[in-house]
Amino acid sequence: MMGRLDGMLSILRLLKANEKMTAETMAEILEISVRTVYRYIDLLNVSGVPIIAESGHGGGFQLPATFSSVPLFLTPRN
């Protein structure tokens, strides 16, 4: 079982290594549900990662070409 932070970082690594990926592909690779992928992507967006989402045929998630650093603001819940 993967923890939330591990899952978020794994999705970020996948997006940095690939031009565009679907939630289904990420879920299959990471062995998590598609719903969990969407949750982690939402959390990454809130943390400052500018993930681009394209819907429809040929859509998926990607990082902007200008994305080079990780502006994450992750803190444990109290």
C-alpha positions, 0 to 999 in steps of 0.5 A, spaced: 500 500 500 502 506 498 502 512 502 499 519 500 506 523 499 509 517 495 503 516 491 503 524 489 511 524 488 510 518 484 505 521 479 509 527 479 515 523 477 511 519 471 509 526 469 516 529 468 518 522 465 512 522 460 509 528 455 502 526 457 499 520 461 492 518 462 489 517 469 488 510 467 495 509 465 498 512 471 493 508 475 495 501 472 503 503 473 502 505 480 497 499 482 492 504 485 485 506 483 483 511 477 480 515 483 486 515 487 490 518 481 485 524 481 485 525 488 493 525 488 493 530 482 488 535 485 493 535 491 499 536 487 495 542 484 493 545 491 501 544 493 503 548 487 504 544 481 501 546 475 498 540 472 495 541 465 489 536 464 486 535 457 479 532 456 477 527 450 480 523 445 488 523 446 487 527 452 491 526 459 495 530 464 501 533 463 506 538 466 508 545 462 514 545 458 517 550 463 516 546 469 523 545 472 522 545 479 518 542 485 514 548 489 511 543 493 508 545 500 507 538 503 506 538 511 503 533 515 496 533 518 496 535 526 
